[in-house]
């Protein structure tokens, strides 16, 4: 641990001495467990299996998810979550613009959200899934009597009673390891969990049905053009070129295709650029910023193939076992490490550049041809799965 980390960890350790453990989960069943994940969409999605593991371990315990307000749709309708508490924490997410040290301290000591947590009288167990100085301090401020964190990442472990060791392992599996510290042994797959309603599925079905071509098999391709970090997003013009070739190849094989671009309002300009690049004859439409997040989830569930950057859509696709092609490049220079932490078993696959040019993010992307080939192979994989199930 470097001296800078020690400098920050020292006051966390000291505060931890004033907040000793006041609960033993090995001896007693916790009344409540607070799971902190006020981070980005993908990070919250990868955490969702933890709630099932905790529910199986503690059937009568109240499970409370402390997440950013932006993450609420991910946990709605989840049978393993008893309550969602909004914590718009100014750290380790891209949704809160001011993530300065001063704003972190103001949030911890003056935020109405933290005050509301403190008014509840404490929690028997708290889990800071990220593992950070800020998360450990928040748990102490919230009166968590037994704290679980991560050692070796963003700190805070010295203020916890138990912790996992940070390692380059699949992030969903890392979250489940924190559940194992509480005795969880019946673990679900380390794959995101989303629970849709009938109305959400019906809305998605109407959208997809509008793109069907009578008398022909229609391949449904859902596409994400954005990314939380701009340097992780493939050029929209390249996306459009790939979509044009995919559509052309499918048409030549006798199939129709329906391409739907999804995302937030911030992705609308990139979606328009991709559509313009694809050309007027390509059946592609954009719903970016036009449908609720949970309808996007439902659309993904019914897609044949998903094409995306390293972003939320990649994890949504994993929840529904959709064949997925993730385009990896730009500022992501270690695709193997990316997939070890953020990737999934097949039908997920990533496509990355064959070689990297140091400092040239715009050049570090796979070719259009390789992406197109990967998508077409994913289409064939999906057909084979459907045929085998018939």
C-alpha positions as CSV (number, residue, x, y, z in Angstrom):
1,X,0.0,0.0,0.0
2,X,1.5,3.4,-1.0
3,X,1.9,6.3,1.4
4,X,-1.0,8.2,-0.1
5,X,-3.3,5.3,0.5
6,X,-2.0,4.9,4.0
7,X,-2.7,8.6,4.6
8,X,-6.3,8.2,3.6
9,X,-6.8,4.7,5.2
10,X,-5.4,5.9,8.6
11,X,-8.5,8.1,9.5
12,X,-10.8,5.3,8.3
13,X,-9.0,2.9,10.6
14,X,-9.2,5.4,13.5
15,X,-13.0,5.9,12.9
16,X,-13.4,2.2,12.8
17,X,-12.1,2.0,16.4
18,X,-14.9,4.3,17.5
19,X,-17.4,2.1,15.6
20,X,-16.5,-1.5,16.8
21,X,-18.6,-4.5,15.7
22,X,-21.9,-4.7,17.6
23,X,-23.3,-7.7,15.7
24,X,-22.1,-11.2,14.9
25,X,-23.8,-12.7,11.8
26,X,-22.2,-16.0,12.6
27,X,-24.2,-16.1,15.8
28,X,-27.4,-14.2,15.1
29,X,-29.7,-13.7,12.1
30,X,-29.5,-10.1,10.9
31,X,-32.7,-8.1,10.9
32,X,-31.6,-6.0,8.0
33,X,-28.7,-6.0,5.5
34,X,-27.8,-2.8,3.7
35,X,-26.1,-3.5,0.3
36,X,-24.4,-0.4,-1.0
37,X,-23.9,0.0,-4.8
38,X,-24.4,3.7,-5.7
39,X,-22.3,3.3,-8.8
40,X,-22.8,3.0,-12.5
41,X,-25.5,0.9,-14.2
42,X,-23.2,-2.0,-15.2
43,X,-21.8,-2.3,-11.8
44,X,-25.2,-2.5,-10.2
45,X,-26.3,-5.0,-12.8
46,X,-23.4,-7.3,-12.0
47,X,-24.3,-7.1,-8.3
48,X,-27.9,-8.3,-8.6
49,X,-27.1,-12.1,-8.0
50,X,-25.9,-11.1,-4.5
51,X,-29.5,-10.4,-3.5
52,X,-30.6,-13.9,-4.3
53,X,-27.6,-15.4,-2.5
54,X,-28.4,-13.3,0.6
55,X,-32.1,-14.2,0.5
56,X,-31.3,-17.9,0.3
57,X,-28.9,-17.5,3.3
58,X,-31.3,-15.4,5.3
59,X,-34.9,-16.0,4.3
60,X,-36.4,-13.7,7.0
61,X,-33.8,-10.8,6.8
62,X,-34.9,-7.5,5.2
63,X,-32.6,-6.8,2.2
64,X,-32.1,-3.1,1.5
65,X,-30.4,-1.9,-1.7
66,X,-28.6,1.5,-1.3
67,X,-28.2,2.7,-4.9
68,X,-28.2,5.9,-7.0
69,X,-31.6,7.1,-8.0
70,X,-30.6,6.4,-11.6
71,X,-30.2,2.7,-10.7
72,X,-33.7,2.1,-9.3
73,X,-35.2,0.7,-12.6
74,X,-32.6,-2.1,-12.4
75,X,-34.0,-3.4,-9.1
76,X,-37.7,-2.8,-9.6
77,X,-39.8,-5.9,-9.4
78,X,-36.8,-7.9,-7.9
79,X,-38.3,-10.5,-5.6
80,X,-35.1,-10.6,-3.5
81,X,-35.0,-6.9,-2.7
82,X,-37.3,-5.7,0.1
83,X,-36.5,-2.0,-0.2
84,X,-34.6,0.4,-2.5
85,X,-33.0,3.4,-0.8
86,X,-31.7,6.1,-3.0
87,X,-28.1,7.2,-2.2
88,X,-26.8,9.6,-4.9
89,X,-23.2,9.3,-3.7
90,X,-20.6,11.5,-5.4
91,X,-18.0,8.7,-5.9
92,X,-17.3,6.0,-8.4
93,X,-20.1,6.8,-10.9
94,X,-20.5,9.0,-13.9
95,X,-23.9,10.3,-12.9
96,X,-22.9,12.8,-10.2
97,X,-20.7,15.5,-11.8
98,X,-19.1,16.9,-8.7
99,X,-17.0,14.0,-7.3
100,X,-14.5,16.2,-5.5
101,X,-13.3,15.4,-2.0
102,X,-15.2,18.4,-0.6
103,X,-18.4,17.2,-2.1
104,X,-17.8,13.7,-0.8
105,X,-17.5,15.1,2.8
106,X,-20.5,17.3,2.3
107,X,-22.5,14.3,1.2
108,X,-21.4,12.1,4.1
109,X,-22.1,14.8,6.8
110,X,-24.8,17.0,5.4
111,X,-26.8,15.0,2.8
112,X,-30.5,14.5,3.6
113,X,-30.2,11.0,2.2
114,X,-27.5,10.1,4.7
115,X,-29.5,11.8,7.5
116,X,-32.5,9.6,6.5
117,X,-30.3,6.5,6.8
118,X,-29.1,7.5,10.2
119,X,-32.6,8.1,11.4
120,X,-33.4,4.4,10.9
121,X,-31.4,3.5,14.0
122,X,-28.7,1.4,12.2
123,X,-28.3,-1.8,10.3
124,X,-27.1,-5.2,11.6
125,X,-25.0,-5.8,8.5
126,X,-23.7,-3.6,5.6
127,X,-21.9,-4.5,2.4
128,X,-19.9,-2.0,0.4
129,X,-19.7,-3.9,-2.8
130,X,-17.3,-1.5,-4.4
131,X,-14.9,-1.4,-1.5
132,X,-13.9,2.2,-0.8
133,X,-12.9,4.7,1.9
134,X,-16.2,6.5,1.2
135,X,-18.3,3.4,1.4
136,X,-16.8,2.4,4.8
137,X,-17.4,5.9,6.1
138,X,-21.0,5.9,4.9
139,X,-21.6,2.6,6.6
140,X,-20.2,4.0,9.9
141,X,-22.4,7.1,9.5
142,X,-25.4,4.9,8.8
143,X,-24.8,3.0,12.0
144,X,-23.9,-0.4,10.4
145,X,-23.0,-2.7,13.2
146,X,-21.1,-5.3,11.0
147,X,-19.3,-4.0,7.9
148,X,-18.0,-5.9,4.9
149,X,-15.7,-4.4,2.3
150,X,-12.8,-5.0,-0.1
151,X,-9.1,-4.9,0.6
152,X,-6.8,-3.8,-2.2
153,X,-9.1,-1.6,-4.3
154,X,-10.3,1.8,-3.1
155,X,-9.6,1.3,0.6
156,X,-11.9,1.3,3.6
157,X,-11.2,-2.3,4.6
158,X,-9.6,-1.3,7.9
159,X,-13.0,0.1,8.9
160,X,-14.7,-3.2,8.2
161,X,-15.1,-6.4,10.2
162,X,-14.7,-8.6,7.1
163,X,-13.5,-8.1,3.6
164,X,-12.7,-9.9,0.4
165,X,-9.3,-9.5,-1.4
166,X,-9.5,-7.5,-4.7
167,X,-8.5,-9.6,-7.7
168,X,-9.0,-9.5,-11.4
169,X,-12.0,-11.8,-11.3
170,X,-15.5,-11.5,-12.7
171,X,-17.2,-8.7,-10.8
172,X,-20.4,-10.6,-10.2
173,X,-18.5,-13.4,-8.7
174,X,-16.6,-10.9,-6.5
175,X,-19.9,-9.6,-5.1
176,X,-21.0,-13.2,-4.4
177,X,-17.8,-13.7,-2.5
178,X,-18.9,-11.0,-0.1
179,X,-22.1,-13.0,0.4
180,X,-19.9,-16.1,1.2
181,X,-18.4,-14.1,4.1
182,X,-21.9,-14.2,5.6
183,X,-22.2,-18.0,5.1
184,X,-23.9,-18.0,1.7
185,X,-23.2,-21.3,0.0
186,X,-26.1,-21.7,-2.4
187,X,-24.9,-19.2,-5.1
188,X,-26.7,-18.3,-8.3
189,X,-24.8,-17.8,-11.6
190,X,-22.6,-14.7,-11.6
191,X,-24.9,-13.2,-14.2
192,X,-27.2,-10.1,-13.9
193,X,-30.8,-10.7,-12.9
194,X,-33.7,-8.5,-14.2
195,X,-37.4,-9.2,-13.5
196,X,-39.7,-7.8,-16.1
197,X,-43.5,-7.2,-15.9
198,X,-46.0,-8.4,-18.4
199,X,-46.7,-4.8,-19.5
200,X,-43.1,-4.2,-20.2
201,X,-42.8,-7.3,-22.3
202,X,-46.0,-6.4,-24.2
203,X,-44.7,-2.9,-25.0
204,X,-41.4,-4.4,-26.3
205,X,-43.4,-7.0,-28.4
206,X,-45.4,-4.2,-30.1
207,X,-42.1,-2.4,-31.0
208,X,-40.5,-5.5,-32.4
209,X,-43.6,-6.6,-34.2
210,X,-43.7,-3.3,-36.1
211,X,-40.5,-4.2,-37.8
212,X,-41.5,-7.7,-38.9
213,X,-41.5,-8.5,-42.6
214,X,-44.5,-10.7,-43.5
215,X,-43.5,-14.1,-45.0
216,X,-39.8,-13.8,-44.1
217,X,-37.7,-14.6,-41.1
218,X,-36.7,-11.4,-39.4
219,X,-33.5,-11.1,-37.4
220,X,-33.8,-8.7,-34.5
221,X,-30.6,-6.9,-33.8
222,X,-30.4,-4.4,-30.9
223,X,-27.5,-2.0,-30.9
224,X,-25.9,0.2,-28.3
225,X,-23.8,3.1,-29.7
226,X,-22.9,5.0,-26.5
227,X,-20.6,4.4,-23.5
228,X,-20.2,5.9,-20.1
229,X,-16.7,7.0,-21.2
230,X,-16.6,8.5,-24.8
231,X,-13.2,6.8,-25.5
232,X,-14.9,3.4,-25.0
233,X,-17.5,4.0,-27.8
234,X,-16.8,2.8,-31.3
235,X,-17.1,5.5,-34.0
236,X,-20.8,5.9,-35.0
237,X,-19.8,6.0,-38.6
238,X,-18.2,2.6,-38.3
239,X,-21.2,1.3,-36.5
240,X,-23.4,2.4,-39.4
241,X,-21.1,0.8,-42.0
242,X,-21.2,-2.5,-40.0
243,X,-25.0,-2.4,-39.8
244,X,-25.2,-1.8,-43.6
245,X,-23.1,-4.9,-44.3
246,X,-24.9,-7.0,-41.8
247,X,-28.3,-6.1,-43.3
248,X,-27.0,-6.7,-46.8
249,X,-25.6,-10.2,-45.9
250,X,-28.9,-11.2,-44.2
251,X,-30.9,-10.0,-47.2
252,X,-28.7,-12.0,-49.6
253,X,-29.4,-15.1,-47.4
254,X,-33.2,-14.5,-47.8
255,X,-33.7,-13.0,-44.3
256,X,-35.1,-9.7,-43.3
257,X,-33.6,-7.8,-40.4
258,X,-34.9,-5.2,-37.9
259,X,-32.2,-3.1,-36.3
260,X,-33.1,-1.0,-33.2
261,X,-30.6,1.4,-31.6
262,X,-31.2,2.0,-27.9
263,X,-29.7,4.2,-25.3
264,X,-30.3,7.5,-23.4
265,X,-30.9,11.0,-24.7
266,X,-27.2,11.5,-24.7
267,X,-26.9,8.8,-27.4
268,X,-29.3,10.4,-29.8
269,X,-26.7,12.2,-31.8
270,X,-24.5,9.1,-32.2
271,X,-27.5,7.1,-33.2
272,X,-28.5,9.6,-35.9
273,X,-24.9,9.5,-37.1
274,X,-24.9,5.7,-37.3
275,X,-28.2,5.7,-39.2
276,X,-26.9,8.3,-41.7
277,X,-23.8,6.2,-42.2
278,X,-25.7,3.0,-42.8
279,X,-27.7,4.6,-45.6
280,X,-31.4,5.0,-46.4
281,X,-32.0,1.4,-47.5
282,X,-31.0,-0.2,-44.2
283,X,-33.9,-1.1,-41.8
284,X,-32.5,0.7,-38.7
285,X,-34.4,2.9,-36.3
286,X,-33.4,4.6,-33.1
287,X,-35.3,4.5,-29.8
288,X,-32.5,6.2,-27.8
289,X,-34.0,8.4,-25.2
290,X,-37.5,7.5,-26.3
291,X,-38.4,4.5,-24.2
292,X,-38.0,3.8,-20.4
293,X,-35.0,1.9,-19.4
294,X,-37.1,-1.2,-18.4
295,X,-38.6,-1.3,-21.9
296,X,-35.1,-1.3,-23.2
297,X,-34.5,-4.4,-21.0
298,X,-37.6,-6.0,-22.5
299,X,-36.5,-5.3,-26.0
300,X,-33.2,-6.9,-25.3
301,X,-34.8,-10.0,-24.0
302,X,-36.5,-10.5,-27.3
303,X,-33.6,-9.6,-29.5
304,X,-31.8,-12.3,-31.5
305,X,-28.4,-10.6,-31.3
306,X,-26.9,-7.7,-29.4
307,X,-24.2,-5.4,-30.7
308,X,-22.7,-3.0,-28.1
309,X,-19.8,-1.2,-26.7
310,X,-18.5,-2.0,-23.2
311,X,-21.6,-0.5,-21.5
312,X,-24.8,-1.3,-19.7
313,X,-26.4,-3.1,-22.6
314,X,-23.7,-5.7,-22.5
315,X,-24.8,-6.7,-19.0
316,X,-28.5,-6.5,-19.8
317,X,-27.9,-8.9,-22.7
318,X,-26.1,-11.3,-20.3
319,X,-29.2,-11.3,-18.0
320,X,-31.2,-12.8,-20.8
321,X,-28.5,-15.0,-22.3
322,X,-28.6,-13.1,-25.6
323,X,-25.8,-13.7,-28.1
324,X,-23.7,-10.6,-27.7
325,X,-20.9,-9.0,-29.6
326,X,-19.0,-6.4,-27.5
327,X,-16.8,-4.1,-29.5
328,X,-13.7,-3.4,-27.3
329,X,-11.1,-0.8,-28.1
330,X,-10.3,2.9,-27.7
331,X,-9.1,3.5,-24.1
332,X,-9.6,-0.2,-23.2
333,X,-6.1,-1.5,-24.0
334,X,-6.3,-4.9,-22.2
335,X,-9.3,-6.7,-23.7
336,X,-8.4,-10.0,-21.9
337,X,-8.5,-8.2,-18.5
338,X,-11.7,-6.4,-19.5
339,X,-13.4,-9.7,-20.3
340,X,-12.0,-11.4,-17.1
341,X,-13.7,-8.7,-15.0
342,X,-16.7,-7.6,-17.0
343,X,-17.3,-10.3,-19.5
344,X,-19.4,-13.5,-19.5
345,X,-19.3,-17.1,-20.9
346,X,-20.8,-17.7,-24.3
347,X,-23.0,-16.6,-26.0
348,X,-21.0,-13.4,-25.1
349,X,-18.0,-12.6,-27.1
350,X,-15.8,-9.5,-27.6
351,X,-14.0,-8.2,-30.7
352,X,-10.9,-6.1,-30.1
353,X,-8.1,-4.7,-32.3
354,X,-5.4,-7.1,-33.4
355,X,-2.8,-4.6,-32.3
356,X,-2.6,-1.4,-30.3
357,X,-1.0,1.9,-31.0
358,X,0.1,3.6,-27.7
359,X,-1.8,6.8,-27.0
360,X,-3.9,6.5,-30.2
361,X,-7.4,5.7,-28.8
362,X,-9.1,6.6,-32.1
363,X,-7.1,4.0,-34.0
364,X,-7.4,1.2,-31.5
365,X,-10.6,-0.4,-32.8
366,X,-11.3,-3.7,-34.6
367,X,-12.1,-3.5,-38.3
368,X,-15.7,-3.3,-39.5
369,X,-15.2,-6.6,-41.3
370,X,-14.3,-8.4,-38.0
371,X,-17.3,-7.0,-36.2
372,X,-19.7,-7.9,-39.0
373,X,-18.3,-11.5,-39.1
374,X,-18.8,-11.8,-35.3
375,X,-22.4,-10.6,-35.5
376,X,-23.2,-13.0,-38.4
377,X,-21.7,-15.8,-36.4
378,X,-23.8,-14.8,-33.4
379,X,-26.9,-14.9,-35.7
380,X,-26.0,-18.5,-36.8
381,X,-25.4,-19.5,-33.1
382,X,-28.8,-18.2,-32.1
383,X,-30.5,-20.1,-35.0
384,X,-28.7,-23.3,-33.9
385,X,-29.9,-22.8,-30.4
386,X,-33.5,-22.2,-31.5
387,X,-33.4,-25.2,-33.8
388,X,-32.0,-27.5,-31.1
389,X,-34.8,-26.4,-28.7
390,X,-37.5,-27.0,-31.2
